[in-house]
Amino acid sequence: MMRPITLGFAALLALTPLSGAFAVDVINQDGEDHTLIISAGETQKEMVIKAGETLTKICESCTIQLNEEEPLEAQEDEVVTIKEGKASTGG
């Protein structure tokens, strides 16, 4: 089922053009939903990632904040994984 994209998120995508395979993905491995704050330049977007959901091609380069954690810098083909209420990149 397709979900509508909000104008704010569309603006975020417009500011961070995607170039094929080089885009950040976010995977929620938790059993609960989480709210993310995604920042690219001066644009900020709050979005919910559902339990078990994967968000693909979020940005080419941005910061992603989960809860009260320090924002994570993510770029190109990195994958941000949420597990046990914490977000991390890499292996």
N, C-alpha and C positions, 0 to 999 in steps of 0.2 A: 504494500500500500504506500503510495506517495504521500509525503508530508509537505505542507506548504512552507516555503522559506520566508522568514520575516524580512522586511525591508532593511532593518538594521544589520542582520546577518548577511544579506546580499551586499550591503555597502562594505562590510568587512571583507568579503570575498573580492569585491572590486578593487579594494586597496592592496590586496595580496594576490596578484595573479598567479594562477597555478600553471605549472609547466609539466604536464604529464605525470610521471611517476614520482616526482619530487615534491611531495606534500606530506604534512604531518597528519597522522592518524591517532585517535584516542580510543583505547579499549578499556571498558569497565568490567573487570573480573569480579567485582563485588556482587553480593546478593541484594544490594539496595541502589536506588538512584542517587546521583550526585549532581550538584550544581557547579558548573565551571565558569570562570571568568576568563575570556579569551581576549587578549589585547594585541593589536597590530598598529604600530604608530600611535596616532591620537584616538583611534577607534577602539571601543571596548564593547564586548557583547557577553551577556550572561545566557548560558544555555544549560539545559538538563540533559544528562546522559543516563539512560535507564540501565537498570541492572542487566549485565550481560551484553549490552549494546556496544557496537563499534561505530564511531564516527570517522568517516574517511575524508581526506583532503580538506582538513580544517583550515589550513593556512600553509604558506610557503615558509614563513618565518614569523613567529609570534611568541608571546608568553601565555602560559596556561596556569591558572591558579585554582586549586581545589581547597575548599574550606578556608582555614586561616593559615595554610602553609605558605612558604615563600613561593613566588611564581617560578615556574620552570621555563627556561628558554628552550624552544624547540624549533627546528628548521629542517627543510628539505625532506628527507625520507625517514625521519625519526618517528618512533612509535611511543606515545605516552601511555603507560599502563597504570590503571587504578586497581590497587589490591589492598585489602584490609584498611581502607580509608586513606591511603597514601598514594600520591602520584609519583611516578618515576619514569625516566627514559633509559634506553639501553637495555643491556642484558642483566 
